[in-house]
Amino acid sequence: MRLGGMTIPQQLHIMIIGGGIGGLCLAQGLRHAGIPVTVYERTKVRTDWLQGYRIHINPHGSRALHDCLPPAIWQRFLDSVSLNEGGIGFATEQLDDLVRFTGAEILPEADPADAHYGASRISLREVLLSDLDDVVRLGKTFERYEIGADERVTAHFSDGTSATADILIGADGANSRVRQQLLPHAQRIDTGILAVAGKHRLDGADLPRTLREDVNIVIPADGGFLLTAVWQPDHQTIVDEAPPPEFLLDNATAYTFWAYADAASRLPADADTLSGADLKGVVLNRTSGWAPALRALIGGSNPATVNAIRVRSATPVDPWRTGRVTLVGDAIHNMTPMAGIGANTALRDADLLRRQLIAVANGEQELLPALHEYEQRMRDYGFAAVKQSLRNARQAGSANRIARGAFRTVLRAIAGMPPLRRRMSASLGR
C-alpha cells in the first residue's frame, strides 16, 4: 500500500491450500514473523497423509528450514534426522564401484543449516506441524476460489464452507486444484518411466556395508536404474499420534529404501496395479544376473512396502499475470523423483515467498511486485530442477548401451583423477 509516495506496512492474512512440506514450512515461517496464516488440508487426521519413506534434505532445503522455523522447532528437526552419515556411490549392477564419495568429501565441515540430512517423511511432517494447531484446518477439501470486488480471495470447500484472505497460496501438490483454476493450460506429462520402490529392514539383514550405510546409484549396462538409501532410527522418534503398526508407516525401524526405474514399455502393462509381492517378482526378473546382494535387498523387502508409480513431470509454464493467487512446490513445478530435489525445491519456494511477504508486511515492498518477483525467481530455479529430474528419468529408461558404457567410463575416470573427483563431490553437495 502506498501513501504519499511511500510504501507503508500492511496487515496481511495468508491462506494456504495444502498441508504438505512446502505449505507447512511456509506457514511456520509466516507465523514466526507474526503474519496471520491459515492452512486448509483435505486429510482429516494426521496419519491419513503419512508416507513411510526417507527423503534427502540438501543444503537448499536445510537452509530454508533453518530460516523458516523458530529455533526450538529447527532443533526438533535436527533431533529427528537420520543418524546415518554415509557417502554416495555410483556402481555397476554387480555392485562394483565406478566412483564412491565419503560424506566428508561431499560436504566437509558444513554448518548445520547448510548440511545434508536423511529425513523421515513421517517425522518431518510432525516437525512442521509443531505448534500449528491453531493454524491448520483439517478435513477441508478445496474446490475453487473467487476474487472479490475488494481484491480479496475467497476459497470454497466441498463441505459448503468458505474462507477469505488477502492472498491464496496453492500448495496442494501435483494434482493441484488451485493450479487448474489459475493456470488451466499448465500440463503434466507421462515420462514413460515406471518406478517400483520398497523397504528392507536392516535389523538382522545380511547386506554389505555399502547397502547398510551409503546412498547407491546403480547404473546397469543395458537399461534401468536402481537407487538405494538408508534410514537409521531418529535421534528422537517423532510421531505424536501412534501410527498403524505396519512397517510401511514405521519410522523407528532401520531400513534400506530402494527404487528401481525403467521404461514402462519394458515392464508389464498393468505393473502399477500389481501387488507388492508381484512387483518384487517383476523387479527380480528385470535384475536377473545382478549382484546377489542387490537381489537380496529387493527380494527380502516386505511386500507391504513395495509399490509402483508412473513417473510424471510438469512442463514449463510461461510467465502469467501476477495476482493474489500463487503457487508453491509440486503445485507448479512437479518433477520426477530422479534428482531427489522435489521436496527441497518446495522448501526453497516456501523460504523465498516468506521473505517476499515479510517485506510487504513491513512496508518494504508492494504486494503484487513482491509476488511477481517471487514467481519469476521460482520459475527459473523450479523448472531448471524439473529439467534436471526429467533428464535423469529419461536416462534411467534408456537402453542405449553405448551411452551407458561411456557414462560408466567417465565415472571410473573421475574416481582416479583428484581434480575431477573434487569437482563432482562439490556438485553432489549442492
Contacts in CASP RR format, 6 or more apart in sequence:
PFRMAT RR
TARGET T0000
AUTHOR 0000-0000-0000
METHOD contacts of the structure
MODEL  1
MRLGGMTIPQQLHIMIIGGGIGGLCLAQGLRHAGIPVTVYERTKVRTDWL
QGYRIHINPHGSRALHDCLPPAIWQRFLDSVSLNEGGIGFATEQLDDLVR
FTGAEILPEADPADAHYGASRISLREVLLSDLDDVVRLGKTFERYEIGAD
ERVTAHFSDGTSATADILIGADGANSRVRQQLLPHAQRIDTGILAVAGKH
RLDGADLPRTLREDVNIVIPADGGFLLTAVWQPDHQTIVDEAPPPEFLLD
NATAYTFWAYADAASRLPADADTLSGADLKGVVLNRTSGWAPALRALIGG
SNPATVNAIRVRSATPVDPWRTGRVTLVGDAIHNMTPMAGIGANTALRDA
DLLRRQLIAVANGEQELLPALHEYEQRMRDYGFAAVKQSLRNARQAGSAN
RIARGAFRTVLRAIAGMPPLRRRMSASLGR
1 7 0 8 1.000
1 8 0 8 1.000
1 10 0 8 1.000
1 363 0 8 1.000
1 366 0 8 1.000
1 367 0 8 1.000
2 8 0 8 1.000
2 366 0 8 1.000
7 363 0 8 1.000
7 364 0 8 1.000
7 365 0 8 1.000
7 366 0 8 1.000
8 363 0 8 1.000
9 361 0 8 1.000
9 362 0 8 1.000
9 363 0 8 1.000
10 166 0 8 1.000
10 360 0 8 1.000
10 361 0 8 1.000
10 363 0 8 1.000
10 367 0 8 1.000
11 36 0 8 1.000
11 361 0 8 1.000
12 35 0 8 1.000
12 36 0 8 1.000
12 166 0 8 1.000
12 167 0 8 1.000
12 357 0 8 1.000
12 360 0 8 1.000
12 361 0 8 1.000
12 367 0 8 1.000
13 35 0 8 1.000
13 36 0 8 1.000
13 37 0 8 1.000
13 38 0 8 1.000
13 165 0 8 1.000
13 166 0 8 1.000
13 167 0 8 1.000
14 30 0 8 1.000
14 35 0 8 1.000
14 36 0 8 1.000
14 37 0 8 1.000
14 38 0 8 1.000
14 165 0 8 1.000
14 166 0 8 1.000
14 167 0 8 1.000
14 169 0 8 1.000
14 357 0 8 1.000
15 37 0 8 1.000
15 38 0 8 1.000
15 40 0 8 1.000
15 153 0 8 1.000
15 155 0 8 1.000
15 163 0 8 1.000
15 164 0 8 1.000
15 165 0 8 1.000
15 167 0 8 1.000
15 168 0 8 1.000
15 169 0 8 1.000
16 23 0 8 1.000
16 26 0 8 1.000
16 27 0 8 1.000
16 37 0 8 1.000
16 38 0 8 1.000
16 39 0 8 1.000
16 40 0 8 1.000
16 168 0 8 1.000
16 169 0 8 1.000
16 170 0 8 1.000
16 171 0 8 1.000
17 40 0 8 1.000
17 142 0 8 1.000
17 155 0 8 1.000
17 168 0 8 1.000
17 169 0 8 1.000
17 170 0 8 1.000
17 171 0 8 1.000
17 172 0 8 1.000
17 177 0 8 1.000
17 178 0 8 1.000
18 39 0 8 1.000
18 40 0 8 1.000
18 41 0 8 1.000
18 42 0 8 1.000
18 142 0 8 1.000
18 170 0 8 1.000
18 171 0 8 1.000
18 172 0 8 1.000
18 173 0 8 1.000
19 27 0 8 1.000
19 39 0 8 1.000
19 41 0 8 1.000
19 49 0 8 1.000
19 136 0 8 1.000
19 171 0 8 1.000
20 41 0 8 1.000
20 49 0 8 1.000
20 125 0 8 1.000
20 128 0 8 1.000
20 171 0 8 1.000
20 173 0 8 1.000
21 124 0 8 1.000
21 125 0 8 1.000
21 128 0 8 1.000
21 343 0 8 1.000
21 346 0 8 1.000
21 347 0 8 1.000
22 171 0 8 1.000
22 328 0 8 1.000
22 329 0 8 1.000
22 343 0 8 1.000
22 346 0 8 1.000
22 347 0 8 1.000
22 349 0 8 1.000
22 350 0 8 1.000
23 39 0 8 1.000
23 169 0 8 1.000
23 171 0 8 1.000
23 328 0 8 1.000
23 346 0 8 1.000
23 350 0 8 1.000
24 39 0 8 1.000
24 125 0 8 1.000
24 128 0 8 1.000
24 129 0 8 1.000
24 132 0 8 1.000
24 136 0 8 1.000
25 64 0 8 1.000
25 65 0 8 1.000
25 68 0 8 1.000
25 69 0 8 1.000
25 128 0 8 1.000
25 346 0 8 1.000
25 347 0 8 1.000
25 350 0 8 1.000
25 351 0 8 1.000
26 37 0 8 1.000
26 68 0 8 1.000
26 169 0 8 1.000
26 171 0 8 1.000
26 328 0 8 1.000
26 349 0 8 1.000
26 350 0 8 1.000
26 353 0 8 1.000
26 354 0 8 1.000
27 37 0 8 1.000
27 39 0 8 1.000
27 128 0 8 1.000
27 132 0 8 1.000
27 135 0 8 1.000
27 136 0 8 1.000
28 68 0 8 1.000
28 69 0 8 1.000
28 70 0 8 1.000
28 73 0 8 1.000
28 128 0 8 1.000
28 130 0 8 1.000
28 132 0 8 1.000
29 68 0 8 1.000
29 69 0 8 1.000
29 350 0 8 1.000
29 354 0 8 1.000
30 36 0 8 1.000
30 37 0 8 1.000
30 354 0 8 1.000
30 357 0 8 1.000
30 358 0 8 1.000
31 37 0 8 1.000
31 132 0 8 1.000
31 135 0 8 1.000
32 68 0 8 1.000
32 69 0 8 1.000
32 70 0 8 1.000
33 354 0 8 1.000
33 358 0 8 1.000
33 361 0 8 1.000
34 361 0 8 1.000
35 357 0 8 1.000
35 358 0 8 1.000
35 361 0 8 1.000
37 135 0 8 1.000
38 135 0 8 1.000
38 136 0 8 1.000
38 137 0 8 1.000
38 163 0 8 1.000
38 165 0 8 1.000
39 132 0 8 1.000
39 135 0 8 1.000
39 136 0 8 1.000
39 137 0 8 1.000
40 137 0 8 1.000
40 140 0 8 1.000
40 142 0 8 1.000
40 155 0 8 1.000
40 157 0 8 1.000
40 163 0 8 1.000
41 49 0 8 1.000
41 136 0 8 1.000
41 137 0 8 1.000
41 138 0 8 1.000
41 139 0 8 1.000
41 140 0 8 1.000
42 139 0 8 1.000
42 140 0 8 1.000
42 141 0 8 1.000
42 142 0 8 1.000
43 49 0 8 1.000
43 138 0 8 1.000
43 139 0 8 1.000
44 138 0 8 1.000
44 139 0 8 1.000
45 138 0 8 1.000
45 241 0 8 1.000
46 125 0 8 1.000
46 126 0 8 1.000
46 129 0 8 1.000
46 138 0 8 1.000
46 240 0 8 1.000
46 241 0 8 1.000
47 241 0 8 1.000
47 243 0 8 1.000
47 244 0 8 1.000
47 249 0 8 1.000
49 125 0 8 1.000
50 121 0 8 1.000
50 122 0 8 1.000
50 125 0 8 1.000
50 243 0 8 1.000
50 249 0 8 1.000
51 121 0 8 1.000
51 122 0 8 1.000
52 120 0 8 1.000
52 121 0 8 1.000
52 122 0 8 1.000
52 199 0 8 1.000
52 248 0 8 1.000
52 249 0 8 1.000
52 250 0 8 1.000
52 251 0 8 1.000
53 120 0 8 1.000
53 121 0 8 1.000
53 197 0 8 1.000
53 199 0 8 1.000
53 257 0 8 1.000
54 82 0 8 1.000
54 118 0 8 1.000
54 119 0 8 1.000
54 120 0 8 1.000
54 121 0 8 1.000
54 229 0 8 1.000
54 230 0 8 1.000
54 231 0 8 1.000
54 257 0 8 1.000
55 118 0 8 1.000
55 119 0 8 1.000
55 120 0 8 1.000
55 121 0 8 1.000
55 124 0 8 1.000
55 340 0 8 1.000
55 343 0 8 1.000
56 116 0 8 1.000
56 117 0 8 1.000
56 118 0 8 1.000
56 119 0 8 1.000
56 215 0 8 1.000
56 229 0 8 1.000
56 340 0 8 1.000
56 343 0 8 1.000
56 344 0 8 1.000
57 65 0 8 1.000
57 81 0 8 1.000
57 116 0 8 1.000
57 117 0 8 1.000
57 118 0 8 1.000
57 119 0 8 1.000
57 124 0 8 1.000
57 343 0 8 1.000
57 344 0 8 1.000
57 347 0 8 1.000
58 116 0 8 1.000
58 341 0 8 1.000
58 344 0 8 1.000
58 429 0 8 1.000
58 430 0 8 1.000
59 107 0 8 1.000
59 110 0 8 1.000
59 114 0 8 1.000
59 115 0 8 1.000
59 116 0 8 1.000
59 429 0 8 1.000
59 430 0 8 1.000
60 341 0 8 1.000
60 344 0 8 1.000
60 345 0 8 1.000
60 347 0 8 1.000
60 348 0 8 1.000
60 430 0 8 1.000
61 343 0 8 1.000
61 344 0 8 1.000
61 347 0 8 1.000
61 348 0 8 1.000
62 112 0 8 1.000
62 113 0 8 1.000
62 114 0 8 1.000
62 115 0 8 1.000
62 116 0 8 1.000
62 117 0 8 1.000
63 113 0 8 1.000
63 114 0 8 1.000
63 351 0 8 1.000
64 344 0 8 1.000
64 347 0 8 1.000
64 348 0 8 1.000
64 350 0 8 1.000
64 351 0 8 1.000
65 74 0 8 1.000
65 77 0 8 1.000
65 347 0 8 1.000
66 74 0 8 1.000
66 112 0 8 1.000
66 113 0 8 1.000
67 113 0 8 1.000
67 351 0 8 1.000
67 354 0 8 1.000
68 347 0 8 1.000
68 350 0 8 1.000
68 351 0 8 1.000
68 354 0 8 1.000
69 77 0 8 1.000
69 127 0 8 1.000
70 131 0 8 1.000
73 127 0 8 1.000
73 128 0 8 1.000
73 130 0 8 1.000
73 131 0 8 1.000
76 127 0 8 1.000
76 130 0 8 1.000
76 236 0 8 1.000
76 238 0 8 1.000
77 119 0 8 1.000
77 124 0 8 1.000
77 127 0 8 1.000
78 112 0 8 1.000
78 235 0 8 1.000
79 234 0 8 1.000
79 235 0 8 1.000
79 236 0 8 1.000
79 238 0 8 1.000
80 119 0 8 1.000
80 120 0 8 1.000
80 123 0 8 1.000
80 124 0 8 1.000
80 126 0 8 1.000
80 127 0 8 1.000
80 234 0 8 1.000
80 235 0 8 1.000
80 236 0 8 1.000
80 237 0 8 1.000
80 238 0 8 1.000
81 117 0 8 1.000
81 118 0 8 1.000
81 119 0 8 1.000
81 234 0 8 1.000
81 235 0 8 1.000
82 117 0 8 1.000
82 118 0 8 1.000
82 119 0 8 1.000
82 120 0 8 1.000
82 230 0 8 1.000
82 231 0 8 1.000
82 232 0 8 1.000
82 234 0 8 1.000
83 232 0 8 1.000
83 233 0 8 1.000
83 234 0 8 1.000
83 235 0 8 1.000
84 118 0 8 1.000
84 213 0 8 1.000
84 230 0 8 1.000
84 231 0 8 1.000
84 232 0 8 1.000
85 103 0 8 1.000
86 102 0 8 1.000
86 103 0 8 1.000
86 213 0 8 1.000
86 214 0 8 1.000
86 215 0 8 1.000
86 230 0 8 1.000
87 100 0 8 1.000
87 101 0 8 1.000
87 102 0 8 1.000
87 103 0 8 1.000
87 105 0 8 1.000
87 106 0 8 1.000
87 213 0 8 1.000
87 214 0 8 1.000
87 215 0 8 1.000
88 100 0 8 1.000
88 101 0 8 1.000
88 103 0 8 1.000
88 106 0 8 1.000
88 214 0 8 1.000
88 215 0 8 1.000
88 216 0 8 1.000
88 217 0 8 1.000
88 428 0 8 1.000
89 97 0 8 1.000
89 98 0 8 1.000
89 99 0 8 1.000
89 100 0 8 1.000
89 101 0 8 1.000
89 210 0 8 1.000
89 214 0 8 1.000
89 215 0 8 1.000
89 216 0 8 1.000
89 217 0 8 1.000
90 97 0 8 1.000
90 98 0 8 1.000
90 99 0 8 1.000
90 100 0 8 1.000
90 216 0 8 1.000
90 217 0 8 1.000
90 219 0 8 1.000
90 411 0 8 1.000
91 97 0 8 1.000
91 98 0 8 1.000
91 100 0 8 1.000
91 210 0 8 1.000
91 216 0 8 1.000
91 217 0 8 1.000
91 218 0 8 1.000
91 219 0 8 1.000
92 98 0 8 1.000
92 218 0 8 1.000
92 219 0 8 1.000
92 220 0 8 1.000
92 221 0 8 1.000
92 408 0 8 1.000
93 218 0 8 1.000
93 219 0 8 1.000
93 220 0 8 1.000
93 221 0 8 1.000
93 226 0 8 1.000
93 287 0 8 1.000
93 289 0 8 1.000
93 290 0 8 1.000
93 291 0 8 1.000
93 294 0 8 1.000
94 290 0 8 1.000
94 291 0 8 1.000
95 208 0 8 1.000
95 210 0 8 1.000
95 216 0 8 1.000
95 218 0 8 1.000
95 291 0 8 1.000
95 293 0 8 1.000
95 294 0 8 1.000
97 415 0 8 1.000
98 219 0 8 1.000
98 408 0 8 1.000
98 411 0 8 1.000
98 412 0 8 1.000
98 415 0 8 1.000
99 411 0 8 1.000
99 412 0 8 1.000
99 414 0 8 1.000
99 415 0 8 1.000
99 421 0 8 1.000
99 424 0 8 1.000
100 210 0 8 1.000
100 214 0 8 1.000
100 415 0 8 1.000
101 421 0 8 1.000
101 424 0 8 1.000
101 425 0 8 1.000
101 428 0 8 1.000
103 116 0 8 1.000
105 421 0 8 1.000
105 422 0 8 1.000
105 425 0 8 1.000
106 116 0 8 1.000
106 425 0 8 1.000
106 428 0 8 1.000
106 429 0 8 1.000
107 114 0 8 1.000
107 115 0 8 1.000
107 116 0 8 1.000
107 429 0 8 1.000
110 116 0 8 1.000
116 429 0 8 1.000
118 229 0 8 1.000
118 231 0 8 1.000
120 231 0 8 1.000
120 234 0 8 1.000
120 251 0 8 1.000
122 238 0 8 1.000
122 239 0 8 1.000
122 243 0 8 1.000
122 249 0 8 1.000
122 251 0 8 1.000
123 234 0 8 1.000
123 237 0 8 1.000
123 238 0 8 1.000
123 239 0 8 1.000
123 251 0 8 1.000
126 238 0 8 1.000
126 239 0 8 1.000
126 240 0 8 1.000
127 238 0 8 1.000
129 136 0 8 1.000
129 240 0 8 1.000
139 159 0 8 1.000
140 157 0 8 1.000
140 159 0 8 1.000
140 161 0 8 1.000
141 157 0 8 1.000
141 158 0 8 1.000
141 159 0 8 1.000
142 155 0 8 1.000
142 156 0 8 1.000
142 157 0 8 1.000
142 158 0 8 1.000
142 172 0 8 1.000
142 177 0 8 1.000
142 178 0 8 1.000
143 156 0 8 1.000
143 157 0 8 1.000
143 158 0 8 1.000
143 177 0 8 1.000
144 155 0 8 1.000
144 156 0 8 1.000
144 177 0 8 1.000
144 181 0 8 1.000
145 153 0 8 1.000
145 154 0 8 1.000
145 155 0 8 1.000
145 156 0 8 1.000
145 168 0 8 1.000
145 178 0 8 1.000
145 181 0 8 1.000
145 325 0 8 1.000
146 153 0 8 1.000
146 154 0 8 1.000
146 156 0 8 1.000
147 153 0 8 1.000
147 154 0 8 1.000
147 324 0 8 1.000
147 325 0 8 1.000
148 154 0 8 1.000
151 324 0 8 1.000
152 164 0 8 1.000
152 165 0 8 1.000
152 166 0 8 1.000
152 324 0 8 1.000
153 164 0 8 1.000
153 165 0 8 1.000
153 166 0 8 1.000
153 167 0 8 1.000
153 168 0 8 1.000
153 324 0 8 1.000
153 325 0 8 1.000
154 162 0 8 1.000
154 163 0 8 1.000
154 164 0 8 1.000
155 162 0 8 1.000
155 163 0 8 1.000
155 164 0 8 1.000
155 165 0 8 1.000
155 168 0 8 1.000
156 162 0 8 1.000
157 163 0 8 1.000
166 324 0 8 1.000
166 367 0 8 1.000
167 324 0 8 1.000
167 325 0 8 1.000
167 326 0 8 1.000
167 357 0 8 1.000
167 367 0 8 1.000
167 371 0 8 1.000
168 178 0 8 1.000
168 324 0 8 1.000
168 325 0 8 1.000
168 326 0 8 1.000
169 325 0 8 1.000
169 326 0 8 1.000
169 327 0 8 1.000
169 328 0 8 1.000
169 353 0 8 1.000
170 176 0 8 1.000
170 178 0 8 1.000
170 179 0 8 1.000
170 325 0 8 1.000
170 326 0 8 1.000
170 327 0 8 1.000
170 328 0 8 1.000
170 331 0 8 1.000
171 327 0 8 1.000
171 328 0 8 1.000
171 329 0 8 1.000
171 331 0 8 1.000
171 346 0 8 1.000
172 178 0 8 1.000
172 179 0 8 1.000
172 331 0 8 1.000
173 329 0 8 1.000
173 330 0 8 1.000
173 331 0 8 1.000
173 334 0 8 1.000
174 188 0 8 1.000
174 312 0 8 1.000
174 314 0 8 1.000
174 330 0 8 1.000
174 331 0 8 1.000
174 334 0 8 1.000
176 327 0 8 1.000
176 330 0 8 1.000
176 331 0 8 1.000
176 332 0 8 1.000
178 325 0 8 1.000
178 327 0 8 1.000
178 331 0 8 1.000
179 186 0 8 1.000
179 327 0 8 1.000
179 331 0 8 1.000
179 332 0 8 1.000
182 320 0 8 1.000
182 325 0 8 1.000
182 326 0 8 1.000
182 327 0 8 1.000
183 317 0 8 1.000
183 320 0 8 1.000
183 327 0 8 1.000
183 332 0 8 1.000
185 317 0 8 1.000
186 314 0 8 1.000
186 315 0 8 1.000
186 317 0 8 1.000
186 332 0 8 1.000
187 314 0 8 1.000
187 315 0 8 1.000
188 312 0 8 1.000
188 313 0 8 1.000
188 314 0 8 1.000
188 315 0 8 1.000
188 334 0 8 1.000
189 312 0 8 1.000
189 313 0 8 1.000
189 315 0 8 1.000
190 310 0 8 1.000
190 311 0 8 1.000
190 312 0 8 1.000
191 311 0 8 1.000
191 312 0 8 1.000
191 313 0 8 1.000
191 336 0 8 1.000
191 390 0 8 1.000
191 393 0 8 1.000
191 394 0 8 1.000
192 263 0 8 1.000
192 264 0 8 1.000
192 265 0 8 1.000
192 310 0 8 1.000
192 311 0 8 1.000
193 261 0 8 1.000
193 262 0 8 1.000
193 263 0 8 1.000
193 264 0 8 1.000
193 310 0 8 1.000
193 311 0 8 1.000
193 336 0 8 1.000
193 338 0 8 1.000
193 393 0 8 1.000
193 394 0 8 1.000
193 396 0 8 1.000
193 397 0 8 1.000
194 261 0 8 1.000
194 262 0 8 1.000
194 263 0 8 1.000
194 264 0 8 1.000
194 267 0 8 1.000
194 271 0 8 1.000
194 272 0 8 1.000
194 308 0 8 1.000
194 309 0 8 1.000
194 310 0 8 1.000
194 311 0 8 1.000
195 259 0 8 1.000
195 260 0 8 1.000
195 261 0 8 1.000
195 308 0 8 1.000
195 309 0 8 1.000
195 311 0 8 1.000
195 337 0 8 1.000
196 259 0 8 1.000
196 260 0 8 1.000
196 261 0 8 1.000
196 271 0 8 1.000
196 279 0 8 1.000
196 282 0 8 1.000
196 283 0 8 1.000
196 306 0 8 1.000
196 307 0 8 1.000
196 308 0 8 1.000
197 257 0 8 1.000
197 258 0 8 1.000
197 259 0 8 1.000
197 260 0 8 1.000
197 305 0 8 1.000
197 306 0 8 1.000
197 307 0 8 1.000
197 308 0 8 1.000
197 309 0 8 1.000
198 257 0 8 1.000
198 258 0 8 1.000
198 259 0 8 1.000
198 301 0 8 1.000
198 302 0 8 1.000
198 305 0 8 1.000
198 306 0 8 1.000
198 307 0 8 1.000
199 247 0 8 1.000
199 248 0 8 1.000
199 255 0 8 1.000
199 256 0 8 1.000
199 257 0 8 1.000
199 258 0 8 1.000
199 301 0 8 1.000
199 302 0 8 1.000
199 305 0 8 1.000
200 207 0 8 1.000
200 255 0 8 1.000
200 256 0 8 1.000
200 258 0 8 1.000
200 297 0 8 1.000
200 298 0 8 1.000
200 299 0 8 1.000
200 300 0 8 1.000
200 301 0 8 1.000
200 302 0 8 1.000
201 247 0 8 1.000
201 253 0 8 1.000
201 254 0 8 1.000
201 255 0 8 1.000
201 302 0 8 1.000
202 212 0 8 1.000
202 230 0 8 1.000
202 232 0 8 1.000
202 253 0 8 1.000
202 254 0 8 1.000
202 255 0 8 1.000
202 256 0 8 1.000
203 253 0 8 1.000
203 254 0 8 1.000
205 212 0 8 1.000
205 256 0 8 1.000
206 296 0 8 1.000
207 256 0 8 1.000
207 293 0 8 1.000
207 296 0 8 1.000
207 297 0 8 1.000
208 293 0 8 1.000
210 216 0 8 1.000
211 228 0 8 1.000
211 230 0 8 1.000
211 256 0 8 1.000
211 293 0 8 1.000
211 294 0 8 1.000
211 297 0 8 1.000
212 230 0 8 1.000
212 256 0 8 1.000
213 230 0 8 1.000
214 228 0 8 1.000
214 230 0 8 1.000
215 227 0 8 1.000
215 228 0 8 1.000
215 229 0 8 1.000
215 230 0 8 1.000
216 226 0 8 1.000
216 227 0 8 1.000
216 228 0 8 1.000
216 229 0 8 1.000
217 225 0 8 1.000
217 226 0 8 1.000
217 227 0 8 1.000
218 225 0 8 1.000
218 226 0 8 1.000
218 227 0 8 1.000
218 228 0 8 1.000
218 290 0 8 1.000
218 294 0 8 1.000
219 225 0 8 1.000
219 404 0 8 1.000
219 407 0 8 1.000
219 408 0 8 1.000
219 411 0 8 1.000
220 226 0 8 1.000
220 287 0 8 1.000
220 290 0 8 1.000
220 404 0 8 1.000
221 401 0 8 1.000
221 404 0 8 1.000
221 405 0 8 1.000
221 408 0 8 1.000
222 399 0 8 1.000
222 401 0 8 1.000
222 404 0 8 1.000
223 262 0 8 1.000
223 263 0 8 1.000
223 266 0 8 1.000
223 396 0 8 1.000
223 397 0 8 1.000
223 398 0 8 1.000
223 399 0 8 1.000
223 404 0 8 1.000
224 260 0 8 1.000
224 261 0 8 1.000
224 262 0 8 1.000
224 263 0 8 1.000
224 286 0 8 1.000
224 396 0 8 1.000
224 397 0 8 1.000
224 399 0 8 1.000
225 260 0 8 1.000
225 261 0 8 1.000
225 262 0 8 1.000
225 338 0 8 1.000
225 395 0 8 1.000
225 396 0 8 1.000
225 397 0 8 1.000
226 258 0 8 1.000
226 259 0 8 1.000
226 260 0 8 1.000
226 261 0 8 1.000
226 287 0 8 1.000
226 294 0 8 1.000
227 258 0 8 1.000
227 259 0 8 1.000
227 261 0 8 1.000
228 256 0 8 1.000
228 257 0 8 1.000
228 258 0 8 1.000
228 297 0 8 1.000
229 256 0 8 1.000
229 257 0 8 1.000
229 258 0 8 1.000
230 254 0 8 1.000
230 255 0 8 1.000
230 256 0 8 1.000
230 257 0 8 1.000
231 251 0 8 1.000
231 254 0 8 1.000
231 255 0 8 1.000
231 256 0 8 1.000
231 257 0 8 1.000
232 254 0 8 1.000
233 251 0 8 1.000
233 252 0 8 1.000
233 253 0 8 1.000
233 254 0 8 1.000
234 251 0 8 1.000
234 252 0 8 1.000
237 251 0 8 1.000
237 252 0 8 1.000
238 251 0 8 1.000
239 251 0 8 1.000
239 252 0 8 1.000
243 249 0 8 1.000
243 250 0 8 1.000
246 304 0 8 1.000
247 253 0 8 1.000
247 255 0 8 1.000
247 302 0 8 1.000
247 304 0 8 1.000
247 305 0 8 1.000
248 302 0 8 1.000
248 304 0 8 1.000
248 305 0 8 1.000
256 297 0 8 1.000
258 297 0 8 1.000
258 298 0 8 1.000
258 301 0 8 1.000
259 337 0 8 1.000
260 283 0 8 1.000
260 286 0 8 1.000
260 287 0 8 1.000
260 298 0 8 1.000
261 311 0 8 1.000
261 338 0 8 1.000
261 393 0 8 1.000
261 396 0 8 1.000
261 397 0 8 1.000
262 286 0 8 1.000
262 396 0 8 1.000
262 397 0 8 1.000
263 397 0 8 1.000
263 398 0 8 1.000
263 399 0 8 1.000
264 271 0 8 1.000
264 310 0 8 1.000
266 286 0 8 1.000
266 399 0 8 1.000
267 282 0 8 1.000
267 286 0 8 1.000
268 274 0 8 1.000
268 282 0 8 1.000
271 279 0 8 1.000
271 282 0 8 1.000
271 308 0 8 1.000
272 308 0 8 1.000
272 309 0 8 1.000
272 310 0 8 1.000
274 282 0 8 1.000
274 308 0 8 1.000
275 303 0 8 1.000
276 303 0 8 1.000
276 304 0 8 1.000
276 306 0 8 1.000
276 307 0 8 1.000
277 303 0 8 1.000
277 306 0 8 1.000
279 303 0 8 1.000
279 306 0 8 1.000
279 307 0 8 1.000
279 308 0 8 1.000
280 298 0 8 1.000
280 299 0 8 1.000
280 300 0 8 1.000
280 301 0 8 1.000
280 303 0 8 1.000
280 306 0 8 1.000
281 299 0 8 1.000
283 298 0 8 1.000
284 295 0 8 1.000
284 298 0 8 1.000
284 299 0 8 1.000
287 294 0 8 1.000
287 295 0 8 1.000
287 298 0 8 1.000
289 295 0 8 1.000
311 336 0 8 1.000
311 337 0 8 1.000
311 338 0 8 1.000
311 393 0 8 1.000
312 334 0 8 1.000
312 336 0 8 1.000
313 334 0 8 1.000
313 335 0 8 1.000
313 336 0 8 1.000
313 386 0 8 1.000
313 389 0 8 1.000
313 390 0 8 1.000
313 393 0 8 1.000
314 332 0 8 1.000
314 333 0 8 1.000
314 334 0 8 1.000
314 335 0 8 1.000
314 383 0 8 1.000
314 386 0 8 1.000
316 379 0 8 1.000
316 383 0 8 1.000
316 386 0 8 1.000
316 387 0 8 1.000
317 332 0 8 1.000
317 379 0 8 1.000
317 383 0 8 1.000
319 375 0 8 1.000
319 376 0 8 1.000
319 379 0 8 1.000
320 375 0 8 1.000
322 368 0 8 1.000
322 371 0 8 1.000
322 372 0 8 1.000
322 375 0 8 1.000
323 368 0 8 1.000
323 371 0 8 1.000
324 367 0 8 1.000
324 368 0 8 1.000
324 371 0 8 1.000
326 353 0 8 1.000
326 371 0 8 1.000
326 374 0 8 1.000
326 375 0 8 1.000
328 346 0 8 1.000
328 349 0 8 1.000
328 350 0 8 1.000
328 353 0 8 1.000
328 378 0 8 1.000
329 342 0 8 1.000
329 345 0 8 1.000
329 346 0 8 1.000
329 349 0 8 1.000
330 342 0 8 1.000
330 346 0 8 1.000
332 378 0 8 1.000
332 379 0 8 1.000
332 382 0 8 1.000
333 345 0 8 1.000
333 378 0 8 1.000
333 379 0 8 1.000
333 382 0 8 1.000
333 383 0 8 1.000
333 385 0 8 1.000
333 386 0 8 1.000
334 386 0 8 1.000
335 341 0 8 1.000
335 342 0 8 1.000
335 345 0 8 1.000
335 385 0 8 1.000
335 386 0 8 1.000
335 389 0 8 1.000
335 390 0 8 1.000
336 389 0 8 1.000
336 390 0 8 1.000
336 392 0 8 1.000
336 393 0 8 1.000
337 389 0 8 1.000
338 389 0 8 1.000
338 390 0 8 1.000
338 392 0 8 1.000
338 393 0 8 1.000
338 396 0 8 1.000
339 385 0 8 1.000
339 388 0 8 1.000
339 389 0 8 1.000
339 392 0 8 1.000
340 389 0 8 1.000
341 385 0 8 1.000
341 388 0 8 1.000
341 389 0 8 1.000
342 385 0 8 1.000
342 389 0 8 1.000
345 381 0 8 1.000
345 382 0 8 1.000
345 385 0 8 1.000
348 381 0 8 1.000
349 378 0 8 1.000
349 382 0 8 1.000
352 374 0 8 1.000
352 377 0 8 1.000
352 378 0 8 1.000
353 374 0 8 1.000
353 378 0 8 1.000
356 365 0 8 1.000
356 370 0 8 1.000
356 371 0 8 1.000
356 373 0 8 1.000
356 374 0 8 1.000
357 370 0 8 1.000
359 365 0 8 1.000
359 370 0 8 1.000
360 366 0 8 1.000
360 367 0 8 1.000
360 370 0 8 1.000
365 373 0 8 1.000
398 404 0 8 1.000
413 420 0 8 1.000
414 420 0 8 1.000
414 421 0 8 1.000
414 424 0 8 1.000
415 421 0 8 1.000
END
